[in-house]
Amino acid sequence: MATSIIQQGDSVLHTIAKDIPISNISTPKIQKYINSMSEALAKEQDGVALAAPQIGIPLRIFVIAPNIVSKKKNISSAPVSMEKQKKKENLVYINPRVIKHSRKKVWVEEGCLSVRWYYGETERYERLTVEAYDEHGKKFTRGAGGLLAQIIQHEIDHLNGTLFIDHGRKIRKLSEKEIAKYKKELYET
């Protein structure tokens, strides 16, 4: 059964997701959700992350594509395990919470797989530190700046029932011509 990404208008996208008891993280049910999220994200060539509510699961989980935190991109201040990088596994954040953030905020361009082909600007903290659990129930802390910090904030917004269009500015939908050009560039590279 293919997992599809829910689009704006579905009430689950405006529902506050529930924490997962730590003892439940390793259960087959939660592991199945993580796999479904990873599969749905893998189908989206322009996707960088996906939160559980985006596939209809109101739980506090999100996954980030492995290529986002590569050392080449220099966007994470915390190391990512070499094993995960080699296997090209998504980074899993369960029950994430921001424990520290910069004072400085910046306006950045955003889009969303659940608000397809709309883009706009959102104000995000420039840097942050997040605490979460991985798919094995191990607690971790990760510092992030730039794109990774933006992604984490975007995904936590999903867990809090907020879409970027709810607080963004200069929101616009790409024209059919822009979408065609974007898809052509995306699939040719």
Helices and strands as residue ranges (DSSP letters): G 11-14, G 22-24, H 28-42, E 49-51, G 52-55, E 61-64, G 66-69, H 82-87, E 91-101, E 105-110, E 118-125, E 127-133, E 139-145, H 146-159, G 164-166, E 169-173, H 176-188
